Amino acid sequence: MDSNNMYNQNNTQQYSSYYENPSQPQVQMPMGQNWEEPVSMGEWLVSMLLMCIPCVNIILMFVWAFGSSAKKSKSNYFKAALIMAGISVVLSIIMLATMTAGIASGL
């Protein structure tokens, strides 16, 4: 075995040429994929402020989760938020029913 190829010297030359030219983009998009623009900080701030308004927040969660105009990451976030809200409602109903049954049986 050649001592130069033992540690794969060809790859180190490739990496060194990459780091010598920092103008090259470090992350390259795979061919055939169109990445969408991320949700900006301003959009998230507006979204969070709107979530503080009662009744409007529920409507907007459904609009952003299932509407076609929302960005994919925002849509996924609000789908997950709706699932968590649904789980919370179900657990609250179970707890309320359990507590009510406990109080009623004590009387």
N, CA, C and O atoms as CSV, one atom per row, in Angstrom:
chain,resi,resn,atom,element,x,y,z
A,1,MET,N,N,0.844,-1.168,0.000
A,1,MET,CA,C,0.000,0.000,0.000
A,1,MET,C,C,0.892,1.236,0.000
A,1,MET,O,O,1.867,1.304,0.749
A,2,ASP,N,N,0.568,2.181,-0.815
A,2,ASP,CA,C,1.339,3.422,-0.928
A,2,ASP,C,C,1.072,4.292,0.296
A,2,ASP,O,O,-0.079,4.446,0.705
A,3,SER,N,N,2.125,4.863,0.884
A,3,SER,CA,C,1.954,5.658,2.101
A,3,SER,C,C,1.182,6.948,1.842
A,3,SER,O,O,0.531,7.463,2.751
A,4,ASN,N,N,1.241,7.484,0.613
A,4,ASN,CA,C,0.483,8.698,0.299
A,4,ASN,C,C,-1.020,8.439,0.270
A,4,ASN,O,O,-1.806,9.298,0.668
A,5,ASN,N,N,-1.416,7.279,-0.190
A,5,ASN,CA,C,-2.843,6.965,-0.289
A,5,ASN,C,C,-3.379,6.309,0.977
A,5,ASN,O,O,-4.585,6.106,1.117
A,6,MET,N,N,-2.468,5.976,1.905
A,6,MET,CA,C,-2.905,5.314,3.116
A,6,MET,C,C,-3.888,6.180,3.905
A,6,MET,O,O,-4.846,5.661,4.477
A,7,TYR,N,N,-3.664,7.469,3.939
A,7,TYR,CA,C,-4.553,8.383,4.648
A,7,TYR,C,C,-5.407,9.194,3.697
A,7,TYR,O,O,-5.938,10.240,4.070
A,8,ASN,N,N,-5.541,8.721,2.483
A,8,ASN,CA,C,-6.400,9.325,1.473
A,8,ASN,C,C,-6.026,10.793,1.242
A,8,ASN,O,O,-6.827,11.698,1.477
A,9,GLN,N,N,-4.818,11.001,0.786
A,9,GLN,CA,C,-4.289,12.332,0.562
A,9,GLN,C,C,-5.084,13.099,-0.500
A,9,GLN,O,O,-5.142,14.328,-0.455
A,10,ASN,N,N,-5.684,12.403,-1.437
A,10,ASN,CA,C,-6.451,13.086,-2.483
A,10,ASN,C,C,-7.638,13.849,-1.896
A,10,ASN,O,O,-7.964,14.943,-2.357
A,11,ASN,N,N,-8.280,13.276,-0.884
A,11,ASN,CA,C,-9.415,13.966,-0.259
A,11,ASN,C,C,-8.969,15.208,0.487
A,11,ASN,O,O,-9.676,16.216,0.471
A,12,THR,N,N,-7.811,15.165,1.142
A,12,THR,CA,C,-7.357,16.344,1.868
A,12,THR,C,C,-7.033,17.475,0.915
A,12,THR,O,O,-7.219,18.643,1.258
A,13,GLN,N,N,-6.553,17.152,-0.273
A,13,GLN,CA,C,-6.308,18.197,-1.261
A,13,GLN,C,C,-7.624,18.811,-1.718
A,13,GLN,O,O,-7.709,20.021,-1.929
A,14,GLN,N,N,-8.630,17.994,-1.867
A,14,GLN,CA,C,-9.941,18.487,-2.282
A,14,GLN,C,C,-10.512,19.423,-1.212
A,14,GLN,O,O,-11.046,20.482,-1.542
A,15,TYR,N,N,-10.403,19.041,0.070
A,15,TYR,CA,C,-10.919,19.879,1.150
A,15,TYR,C,C,-10.122,21.176,1.272
A,15,TYR,O,O,-10.698,22.240,1.497
A,16,SER,N,N,-8.817,21.091,1.128
A,16,SER,CA,C,-8.008,22.300,1.266
A,16,SER,C,C,-8.323,23.295,0.161
A,16,SER,O,O,-8.331,24.502,0.403
A,17,SER,N,N,-8.585,22.806,-1.057
A,17,SER,CA,C,-8.941,23.736,-2.129
A,17,SER,C,C,-10.312,24.362,-1.871
A,17,SER,O,O,-10.567,25.496,-2.277
A,18,TYR,N,N,-11.193,23.621,-1.196
A,18,TYR,CA,C,-12.509,24.155,-0.857
A,18,TYR,C,C,-12.390,25.288,0.158
A,18,TYR,O,O,-13.053,26.317,0.028
A,19,TYR,N,N,-11.543,25.098,1.167
A,19,TYR,CA,C,-11.411,26.115,2.204
A,19,TYR,C,C,-10.574,27.306,1.747
A,19,TYR,O,O,-10.672,28.384,2.334
A,20,GLU,N,N,-9.769,27.138,0.730
A,20,GLU,CA,C,-8.996,28.260,0.209
A,20,GLU,C,C,-9.873,29.242,-0.547
A,20,GLU,O,O,-9.515,30.413,-0.673
A,21,ASN,N,N,-11.017,28.792,-1.053
A,21,ASN,CA,C,-11.912,29.649,-1.817
A,21,ASN,C,C,-13.225,29.805,-1.037
A,21,ASN,O,O,-14.179,29.069,-1.293
A,22,PRO,N,N,-13.286,30.749,-0.093
A,22,PRO,CA,C,-14.492,30.864,0.734
A,22,PRO,C,C,-15.695,31.447,0.005
A,22,PRO,O,O,-16.792,31.484,0.563
A,23,SER,N,N,-15.511,31.904,-1.232
A,23,SER,CA,C,-16.645,32.481,-1.954
A,23,SER,C,C,-17.610,31.409,-2.436
A,23,SER,O,O,-18.729,31.728,-2.839
A,24,GLN,N,N,-17.202,30.147,-2.403
A,24,GLN,CA,C,-18.101,29.077,-2.809
A,24,GLN,C,C,-19.164,28.887,-1.735
A,24,GLN,O,O,-18.853,28.983,-0.547
A,25,PRO,N,N,-20.408,28.620,-2.119
A,25,PRO,CA,C,-21.431,28.365,-1.107
A,25,PRO,C,C,-21.115,27.077,-0.359
A,25,PRO,O,O,-20.716,26.083,-0.966
A,26,GLN,N,N,-21.292,27.093,0.948
A,26,GLN,CA,C,-20.964,25.925,1.743
A,26,GLN,C,C,-22.043,24.854,1.672
A,26,GLN,O,O,-21.738,23.666,1.776
A,27,VAL,N,N,-23.278,25.248,1.498
A,27,VAL,CA,C,-24.369,24.291,1.413
A,27,VAL,C,C,-24.935,24.353,0.008
A,27,VAL,O,O,-25.377,25.403,-0.458
A,28,GLN,N,N,-24.912,23.227,-0.645
A,28,GLN,CA,C,-25.460,23.183,-1.997
A,28,GLN,C,C,-26.775,22.435,-1.980
A,28,GLN,O,O,-26.892,21.378,-1.359
A,29,MET,N,N,-27.762,22.984,-2.662
A,29,MET,CA,C,-29.076,22.396,-2.728
A,29,MET,C,C,-29.037,21.188,-3.662
A,29,MET,O,O,-28.482,21.273,-4.757
A,30,PRO,N,N,-29.623,20.060,-3.238
A,30,PRO,CA,C,-29.687,18.909,-4.129
A,30,PRO,C,C,-30.448,19.250,-5.408
A,30,PRO,O,O,-31.392,20.040,-5.396
A,31,MET,N,N,-30.030,18.655,-6.475
A,31,MET,CA,C,-30.668,18.960,-7.758
A,31,MET,C,C,-32.121,18.508,-7.743
A,31,MET,O,O,-32.447,17.449,-7.207
A,32,GLY,N,N,-32.972,19.304,-8.326
A,32,GLY,CA,C,-34.375,18.958,-8.457
A,32,GLY,C,C,-35.233,19.371,-7.268
A,32,GLY,O,O,-36.446,19.162,-7.284
A,33,GLN,N,N,-34.623,19.957,-6.233
A,33,GLN,CA,C,-35.409,20.389,-5.076
A,33,GLN,C,C,-35.470,21.905,-5.040
A,33,GLN,O,O,-34.454,22.583,-5.192
A,34,ASN,N,N,-36.651,22.422,-4.839
A,34,ASN,CA,C,-36.835,23.866,-4.675
A,34,ASN,C,C,-37.134,24.131,-3.221
A,34,ASN,O,O,-38.186,23.743,-2.713
A,35,TRP,N,N,-36.219,24.787,-2.556
A,35,TRP,CA,C,-36.398,25.091,-1.149
A,35,TRP,C,C,-37.162,26.383,-1.020
A,35,TRP,O,O,-36.919,27.340,-1.755
A,36,GLU,N,N,-38.083,26.405,-0.084
A,36,GLU,CA,C,-38.885,27.593,0.108
A,36,GLU,C,C,-38.175,28.536,1.073
A,36,GLU,O,O,-37.377,28.113,1.910
A,37,GLU,N,N,-38.480,29.793,0.940
A,37,GLU,CA,C,-37.898,30.814,1.802
A,37,GLU,C,C,-38.380,30.599,3.235
A,37,GLU,O,O,-39.568,30.355,3.445
A,38,PRO,N,N,-37.494,30.684,4.218
A,38,PRO,CA,C,-37.925,30.451,5.604
A,38,PRO,C,C,-38.825,31.579,6.108
A,38,PRO,O,O,-38.826,32.685,5.569
A,39,VAL,N,N,-39.584,31.271,7.145
A,39,VAL,CA,C,-40.454,32.265,7.760
A,39,VAL,C,C,-39.562,33.253,8.514
A,39,VAL,O,O,-38.709,32.849,9.305
A,40,SER,N,N,-39.762,34.528,8.266
A,40,SER,CA,C,-38.904,35.550,8.876
A,40,SER,C,C,-39.285,35.772,10.338
A,40,SER,O,O,-40.358,35.369,10.788
A,41,MET,N,N,-38.387,36.416,11.058
A,41,MET,CA,C,-38.637,36.707,12.458
A,41,MET,C,C,-39.850,37.635,12.605
A,41,MET,O,O,-40.646,37.467,13.529
A,42,GLY,N,N,-39.992,38.595,11.715
A,42,GLY,CA,C,-41.138,39.495,11.757
A,42,GLY,C,C,-42.458,38.758,11.579
A,42,GLY,O,O,-43.441,39.062,12.254
A,43,GLU,N,N,-42.477,37.789,10.669
A,43,GLU,CA,C,-43.695,37.000,10.465
A,43,GLU,C,C,-44.044,36.198,11.720
A,43,GLU,O,O,-45.212,36.087,12.091
A,44,TRP,N,N,-43.011,35.636,12.374
A,44,TRP,CA,C,-43.269,34.884,13.599
A,44,TRP,C,C,-43.773,35.803,14.705
A,44,TRP,O,O,-44.665,35.424,15.463
A,45,LEU,N,N,-43.212,37.008,14.806
A,45,LEU,CA,C,-43.676,37.946,15.832
A,45,LEU,C,C,-45.138,38.329,15.626
A,45,LEU,O,O,-45.913,38.372,16.582
A,46,VAL,N,N,-45.514,38.608,14.375
A,46,VAL,CA,C,-46.904,38.935,14.075
A,46,VAL,C,C,-47.801,37.737,14.383
A,46,VAL,O,O,-48.892,37.895,14.930
A,47,SER,N,N,-47.334,36.543,14.029
A,47,SER,CA,C,-48.119,35.338,14.308
A,47,SER,C,C,-48.341,35.159,15.801
A,47,SER,O,O,-49.447,34.838,16.235
A,48,MET,N,N,-47.286,35.368,16.590
A,48,MET,CA,C,-47.413,35.216,18.043
A,48,MET,C,C,-48.327,36.272,18.651
A,48,MET,O,O,-49.095,35.980,19.568
A,49,LEU,N,N,-48.247,37.484,18.147
A,49,LEU,CA,C,-49.142,38.536,18.645
A,49,LEU,C,C,-50.596,38.223,18.318
A,49,LEU,O,O,-51.482,38.442,19.144
A,50,LEU,N,N,-50.843,37.714,17.118
A,50,LEU,CA,C,-52.209,37.364,16.740
A,50,LEU,C,C,-52.732,36.174,17.544
A,50,LEU,O,O,-53.940,36.041,17.742
A,51,MET,N,N,-51.830,35.311,18.006
A,51,MET,CA,C,-52.241,34.173,18.823
A,51,MET,C,C,-52.698,34.602,20.214
A,51,MET,O,O,-53.298,33.808,20.937
A,52,CYS,N,N,-52.424,35.845,20.594
A,52,CYS,CA,C,-52.850,36.361,21.906
A,52,CYS,C,C,-54.294,36.850,21.895
A,52,CYS,O,O,-54.853,37.122,22.958
A,53,ILE,N,N,-54.908,36.969,20.728
A,53,ILE,CA,C,-56.281,37.468,20.619
A,53,ILE,C,C,-57.239,36.284,20.710
A,53,ILE,O,O,-57.186,35.387,19.868
A,54,PRO,N,N,-58.114,36.265,21.715
A,54,PRO,CA,C,-59.050,35.144,21.868
A,54,PRO,C,C,-59.966,34.999,20.644
A,54,PRO,O,O,-60.335,35.991,20.015
A,55,CYS,N,N,-60.314,33.799,20.328
A,55,CYS,CA,C,-61.175,33.398,19.202
A,55,CYS,C,C,-60.481,33.579,17.855
A,55,CYS,O,O,-60.595,32.717,16.983
A,56,VAL,N,N,-59.772,34.674,17.676
A,56,VAL,CA,C,-59.030,34.885,16.420
A,56,VAL,C,C,-57.924,33.848,16.306
A,56,VAL,O,O,-57.627,33.363,15.215
A,57,ASN,N,N,-57.307,33.507,17.453
A,57,ASN,CA,C,-56.199,32.569,17.419
A,57,ASN,C,C,-56.625,31.189,16.910
A,57,ASN,O,O,-55.883,30.547,16.167
A,58,ILE,N,N,-57.799,30.738,17.299
A,58,ILE,CA,C,-58.264,29.420,16.846
A,58,ILE,C,C,-58.503,29.422,15.345
A,58,ILE,O,O,-58.115,28.487,14.645
A,59,ILE,N,N,-59.140,30.471,14.858
A,59,ILE,CA,C,-59.412,30.582,13.418
A,59,ILE,C,C,-58.106,30.647,12.632
A,59,ILE,O,O,-57.948,29.963,11.620
A,60,LEU,N,N,-57.175,31.471,13.101
A,60,LEU,CA,C,-55.905,31.611,12.394
A,60,LEU,C,C,-55.081,30.331,12.423
A,60,LEU,O,O,-54.365,30.034,11.466
A,61,MET,N,N,-55.173,29.572,13.509
A,61,MET,CA,C,-54.452,28.298,13.555
A,61,MET,C,C,-54.915,27.372,12.442
A,61,MET,O,O,-54.098,26.726,11.787
A,62,PHE,N,N,-56.215,27.308,12.229
A,62,PHE,CA,C,-56.741,26.465,11.155
A,62,PHE,C,C,-56.376,27.025,9.776
A,62,PHE,O,O,-56.052,26.270,8.860
A,63,VAL,N,N,-56.429,28.344,9.638
A,63,VAL,CA,C,-56.075,28.965,8.349
A,63,VAL,C,C,-54.611,28.693,8.008
A,63,VAL,O,O,-54.287,28.307,6.885
A,64,TRP,N,N,-53.723,28.901,8.996
A,64,TRP,CA,C,-52.299,28.700,8.729
A,64,TRP,C,C,-51.937,27.224,8.616
A,64,TRP,O,O,-50.999,26.871,7.902
A,65,ALA,N,N,-52.667,26.363,9.311
A,65,ALA,CA,C,-52.359,24.934,9.253
A,65,ALA,C,C,-52.806,24.308,7.932
A,65,ALA,O,O,-52.098,23.472,7.372
A,66,PHE,N,N,-53.970,24.706,7.435
A,66,PHE,CA,C,-54.533,24.024,6.271
A,66,PHE,C,C,-54.692,24.914,5.040
A,66,PHE,O,O,-55.132,24.442,3.991
A,67,GLY,N,N,-54.343,26.184,5.155
A,67,GLY,CA,C,-54.428,27.082,4.009
A,67,GLY,C,C,-53.267,26.876,3.051
A,67,GLY,O,O,-52.201,26.403,3.445
A,68,SER,N,N,-53.476,27.227,1.813
A,68,SER,CA,C,-52.428,27.032,0.811
A,68,SER,C,C,-51.455,28.208,0.752
A,68,SER,O,O,-50.397,28.102,0.132
A,69,SER,N,N,-51.798,29.319,1.386
A,69,SER,CA,C,-50.935,30.498,1.300
A,69,SER,C,C,-49.804,30.488,2.332
A,69,SER,O,O,-48.822,31.212,2.171
A,70,ALA,N,N,-49.927,29.683,3.383
A,70,ALA,CA,C,-48.907,29.646,4.440
A,70,ALA,C,C,-47.694,28.854,3.985
A,70,ALA,O,O,-47.808,27.907,3.207
A,71,LYS,N,N,-46.538,29.252,4.477
A,71,LYS,CA,C,-45.306,28.520,4.172
A,71,LYS,C,C,-45.343,27.165,4.865
A,71,LYS,O,O,-46.023,26.987,5.876
A,72,LYS,N,N,-44.606,26.217,4.307
A,72,LYS,CA,C,-44.656,24.828,4.775
A,72,LYS,C,C,-44.255,24.702,6.248
A,72,LYS,O,O,-44.898,23.968,6.999
A,73,SER,N,N,-43.215,25.399,6.663
A,73,SER,CA,C,-42.779,25.285,8.059
A,73,SER,C,C,-43.827,25.857,9.011
A,73,SER,O,O,-44.060,25.308,10.087
A,74,LYS,N,N,-44.454,26.960,8.612
A,74,LYS,CA,C,-45.501,27.568,9.441
A,74,LYS,C,C,-46.723,26.656,9.483
A,74,LYS,O,O,-47.353,26.499,10.529
A,75,SER,N,N,-47.050,26.064,8.356
A,75,SER,CA,C,-48.172,25.144,8.284
A,75,SER,C,C,-47.941,23.929,9.184
A,75,SER,O,O,-48.838,23.517,9.920
A,76,ASN,N,N,-46.748,23.363,9.123
A,76,ASN,CA,C,-46.430,22.208,9.967
A,76,ASN,C,C,-46.469,22.564,11.447
A,76,ASN,O,O,-46.945,21.774,12.262
A,77,TYR,N,N,-45.978,23.734,11.794
A,77,TYR,CA,C,-45.998,24.161,13.193
A,77,TYR,C,C,-47.434,24.245,13.711
A,77,TYR,O,O,-47.732,23.756,14.800
A,78,PHE,N,N,-48.314,24.859,12.939
A,78,PHE,CA,C,-49.680,25.030,13.425
A,78,PHE,C,C,-50.479,23.735,13.361
A,78,PHE,O,O,-51.432,23.579,14.124
A,79,LYS,N,N,-50.132,22.808,12.485
A,79,LYS,CA,C,-50.743,21.479,12.530
A,79,LYS,C,C,-50.369,20.783,13.840
A,79,LYS,O,O,-51.216,20.188,14.506
A,80,ALA,N,N,-49.082,20.870,14.196
A,80,ALA,CA,C,-48.628,20.276,15.456
A,80,ALA,C,C,-49.276,20.973,16.650
A,80,ALA,O,O,-49.640,20.315,17.625
A,81,ALA,N,N,-49.423,22.297,16.583
A,81,ALA,CA,C,-50.059,23.048,17.668
A,81,ALA,C,C,-51.520,22.633,17.832
A,81,ALA,O,O,-52.009,22.524,18.956
A,82,LEU,N,N,-52.217,22.403,16.722
A,82,LEU,CA,C,-53.612,21.955,16.799
A,82,LEU,C,C,-53.707,20.558,17.401
A,82,LEU,O,O,-54.626,20.279,18.171
A,83,ILE,N,N,-52.775,19.682,17.060
A,83,ILE,CA,C,-52.770,18.335,17.643
A,83,ILE,C,C,-52.545,18.419,19.150
A,83,ILE,O,O,-53.228,17.748,19.924
A,84,MET,N,N,-51.582,19.251,19.562
A,84,MET,CA,C,-51.320,19.418,20.999
A,84,MET,C,C,-52.524,20.027,21.708
A,84,MET,O,O,-52.844,19.623,22.826
A,85,ALA,N,N,-53.191,20.983,21.088
A,85,ALA,CA,C,-54.387,21.588,21.687
A,85,ALA,C,C,-55.495,20.540,21.825
A,85,ALA,O,O,-56.195,20.502,22.837
A,86,GLY,N,N,-55.651,19.702,20.818
A,86,GLY,CA,C,-56.658,18.640,20.875
A,86,GLY,C,C,-56.376,17.652,21.994
A,86,GLY,O,O,-57.286,17.229,22.707
A,87,ILE,N,N,-55.102,17.285,22.143
A,87,ILE,CA,C,-54.720,16.376,23.228
A,87,ILE,C,C,-54.994,17.026,24.581
A,87,ILE,O,O,-55.468,16.362,25.503
A,88,SER,N,N,-54.701,18.311,24.704
A,88,SER,CA,C,-54.945,19.027,25.955
A,88,SER,C,C,-56.435,19.072,26.294
A,88,SER,O,O,-56.816,18.899,27.452
A,89,VAL,N,N,-57.268,19.303,25.295
A,89,VAL,CA,C,-58.717,19.353,25.523
A,89,VAL,C,C,-59.222,17.992,25.977
A,89,VAL,O,O,-60.010,17.910,26.920
A,90,VAL,N,N,-58.782,16.928,25.324
A,90,VAL,CA,C,-59.227,15.576,25.688
A,90,VAL,C,C,-58.782,15.237,27.107
A,90,VAL,O,O,-59.574,14.716,27.892
A,91,LEU,N,N,-57.529,15.525,27.446
A,91,LEU,CA,C,-57.046,15.251,28.800
A,91,LEU,C,C,-57.787,16.090,29.835
A,91,LEU,O,O,-58.055,15.606,30.935
A,92,SER,N,N,-58.120,17.320,29.512
A,92,SER,CA,C,-58.876,18.177,30.439
A,92,SER,C,C,-60.272,17.624,30.683
A,92,SER,O,O,-60.761,17.643,31.813
A,93,ILE,N,N,-60.911,17.136,29.636
A,93,ILE,CA,C,-62.251,16.554,29.781
A,93,ILE,C,C,-62.194,15.297,30.645
A,93,ILE,O,O,-63.060,15.081,31.493
A,94,ILE,N,N,-61.171,14.471,30.425
A,94,ILE,CA,C,-61.025,13.252,31.235
A,94,ILE,C,C,-60.800,13.612,32.706
A,94,ILE,O,O,-61.399,13.010,33.597
A,95,MET,N,N,-59.932,14.599,32.952
A,95,MET,CA,C,-59.668,15.016,34.330
A,95,MET,C,C,-60.926,15.600,34.981
A,95,MET,O,O,-61.211,15.306,36.142
A,96,LEU,N,N,-61.668,16.413,34.256
A,96,LEU,CA,C,-62.895,17.007,34.788
A,96,LEU,C,C,-63.928,15.932,35.109
A,96,LEU,O,O,-64.580,15.979,36.152
A,97,ALA,N,N,-64.073,14.965,34.208
A,97,ALA,CA,C,-65.025,13.875,34.440
A,97,ALA,C,C,-64.611,13.041,35.650
A,97,ALA,O,O,-65.458,12.633,36.444
A,98,THR,N,N,-63.320,12.792,35.790
A,98,THR,CA,C,-62.826,12.008,36.926
A,98,THR,C,C,-63.058,12.749,38.234
A,98,THR,O,O,-63.510,12.157,39.213
A,99,MET,N,N,-62.756,14.026,38.255
A,99,MET,CA,C,-62.942,14.828,39.470
A,99,MET,C,C,-64.418,14.965,39.812
A,99,MET,O,O,-64.784,14.908,40.986
A,100,THR,N,N,-65.265,15.144,38.816
A,100,THR,CA,C,-66.701,15.251,39.048
A,100,THR,C,C,-67.246,13.951,39.604
A,100,THR,O,O,-68.056,13.963,40.530
A,101,ALA,N,N,-66.809,12.824,39.047
A,101,ALA,CA,C,-67.260,11.529,39.542
A,101,ALA,C,C,-66.770,11.293,40.969
A,101,ALA,O,O,-67.486,10.718,41.788
A,102,GLY,N,N,-65.565,11.732,41.260
A,102,GLY,CA,C,-65.036,11.582,42.627
A,102,GLY,C,C,-65.799,12.406,43.624
A,102,GLY,O,O,-66.088,11.933,44.723
A,103,ILE,N,N,-66.134,13.624,43.273
A,103,ILE,CA,C,-66.899,14.504,44.175
A,103,ILE,C,C,-68.306,13.967,44.348
A,103,ILE,O,O,-68.828,13.952,45.463
A,104,ALA,N,N,-68.931,13.525,43.261
A,104,ALA,CA,C,-70.305,13.008,43.326
A,104,ALA,C,C,-70.374,11.741,44.163
A,104,ALA,O,O,-71.362,11.538,44.869
A,105,SER,N,N,-69.376,10.893,44.111
A,105,SER,CA,C,-69.410,9.650,44.897
A,105,SER,C,C,-69.150,9.917,46.379
A,105,SER,O,O,-69.522,9.103,47.224
A,106,GLY,N,N,-68.530,11.022,46.699
A,106,GLY,CA,C,-68.258,11.374,48.082
A,106,GLY,C,C,-69.463,11.949,48.798
A,106,GLY,O,O,-69.477,12.002,50.028
A,107,LEU,N,N,-70.446,12.370,48.080
A,107,LEU,CA,C,-71.628,12.966,48.701
A,107,LEU,C,C,-72.566,11.927,49.133
A,107,LEU,O,O,-73.624,12.239,49.679
